[in-house]
Amino acid sequence: MPYIGIHVTGTLSDAQKNAIKAGLGEKITLIPGKTEQALMVDISENHTMYFQGEARALVFADVRCYKTAEFADKKCFTEAVFRLLTEVTGVPQEDIYLSWGEYDTWGVRGSLK
C-alpha cells in the first residue's frame, strides 16, 4: 500500500484536491505492482513552510511504499508528480520537494506484514 502525503502552503479548491488525488492515482501505476486501489492520499493545506530562512510557497510530497522499487521507476514517477503538482498548484518545480521511503514491514488490517 503506498501512502502519499501532500503538504502545501496555500489553500486548495476541491477541484484541485480531486485533480491531485486523481493524478496521483494515475501516476502510482508507473511503479510496477502499485495501483490506485491500494493508494492512500493525504492532502494537507495552509502549512507555513520555510526554506532558506524565509516563508515561501512550497509543496512537499511524502511518498511511502511497502517494499522496494527500481530507481528508474521511482525517477519516472517523481518527475510525473512534479509536473502534476506544478500544473495543479501553480508552484514551480524548483519549489516542490519529494521524499521517498520504502519499508520492509507495513501495518495493515490489524497486523504487521
N, C-alpha and C positions, 0 to 999 in steps of 0.2 A: 504494500500500500504506500504510494507516495503521498507526502504532505507538502503543500506549498503555501507558505505564509507570505503575503504581500503587504508591505508596510509603506504607506505614502504620507507625505507631509500635508497634502491638501485634502479637500473634500471630493468625493466621487459621487456621481449620479448613479441611480440604479442601473441605467443603461451601460455606464462604464464598468460597473461591477460585474454585470452579466457578460459584457464583452471580454473582460479579463478571465472570468470563470470559464466561458466557452472556449476562448483561445488557449488557455492552459490545458483544458480537456483534449483539445486537438493536438497541441504540441507534445504532450506527455507520451503520445504514441511514437514519437521519434526515438524513444528509449525502448528497445525490444523487451516485450513482456509486460510493459506498463500500459494501463488503459484508463480512460476517463471513469469507468465504472468503479475503479478502486481508488480514485484520486480524491483527496480531501483538500479543499482550498479555503484558506483563512485570509480574508481581506480586512486589514485594519487601516483606518484613515485618521487624518488630523494629528499625526505624530509630529513632535518637534525633533528635528534631526540636525545635528551639527557636523560639518566637515570643514577641516582646516580652520577651526575656531569660529566659524560663522554658521548661523542658521541658514539653511538652504532648502530649496525644493529638491527633494531626493526620493528615490524609490529603492527599497531593499527587498529582495526576494530570497527567502529561506527555503531551500529545497532539501527534503529529507526522503531517503528511499531505503526500503528493505532490500538488502543485497547490493552487489556492485554492478556497475555498468561500464561499458567501454568508454575510454576517453573521447574518441571521435563522436560517439552518440551523445555524450554529455555536452560536448562543444556545440554540436548542431542544435541541440535543444536549447542551450544557453543563448545562442545567437538569435534563435527564433523568439525566445521570451523577451530579449532586449528589444527586438523590433516591435513585438506586440505591446509591451509596456510603453514604449515611446509613442506609438500610434494612438493608444487609448488615453494616456495621461498627458501627453504633450511634454513630458520630461525628457530632455535629451539623453541619449545613451551614455554620455560621459557622466551623468548624474544618477545612473542606475547601477546597483551593485547586486550580486547574486552569490550566495554561498551554497555549497553542495555537501551534504552529509550522507554517508552510506553506513548502514547498520546491519550487523550480522544477526541481531535479535530484534524482535518487534512485538510489543504487547498488543493483542487484539482478541476480542471475543472472550474476555475473562482469563486469558492465559498468555504465555510467552512462547513465541515460535522462533 
